[in-house]
Amino acid sequence: MDFTAIIRKGEKQYVALCPEVDIVSQGYTVEESLSNLKEAVELYIEEMGLPQEFKGKEAIIARFAVKENAKAA
């Protein structure tokens, strides 16, 4: 199964998030943060099992923008 990684530069390290299972990891490089995230997700699935809502389903990944000063209606 494929998972998503969202990686952002923190103050000193890159922080990687897997939104499908809400797992976060970090590393000093993008590659290290992704590798650490993969290991963390594998350990999570080994311990907790694959979430039922994700079995056999494809994820849709979308990006969108909002204005910085946008106000909710």
N, C-alpha and C positions, 0 to 999 in steps of 0.2 A: 504494500500500500504506500502511496506517496503522501507525504506530509508537506506543509508549508513552513518556511522559515522566514521570519521578518527580522532583519539585522540592522541595528542602528549603532552608530558610534557614540559611546558614553564618554565620560571624562578621561578615563585611562584605558578602557577596554571596549571591545565590541560586545553588545548585548543581543542575544538571539532568542526569539520567541517562536514557539510552535503553537499557533492559536487553536488547532484542532484538539489538543489535549491540555492546553494552558500550562506549558512547561517553558521555563526560561533558563538559559545558561549564558556563559560569557567566555571570552578569550581575548588574548592580546592581538590577534589577527582575525580577519573574517573567516579564514579557513579553520582556525582553532575554535572559534565560537561555534561554527557550524558542526564541527566534529564533536565538540562537547555536548551540543544540543542533541545530535543524533544518538549519542550514548545515553543521555538522560531520557530521551523518549523510549529507546529500547528497554532500559531498566524499568521505566514506568509500565510499559506494556507487559513486560515479563511478570511484574508484580501484580498489576491491577487488571490486566487483560485489555483487549482492544475495546474501546467504547462501542456499544451496540449501534448507536446512531450513525457511526462512520463505516460500518462494515458494508463493503460492496458499493459504496457511493462515491461519486466523483465530486471534488470540491470546485466551486466557482470562486475565482479570485478576481476582485475588482478594485480599482483605485478610483477615488473621487476627490475633488477639491472643494473647499469651502472658503469663503472670504474670511480674512483674519478678524474682522470686526462684525461678522455676521451675528444677528440676534435670532434666537428661536422664536417662532411664531406662537 
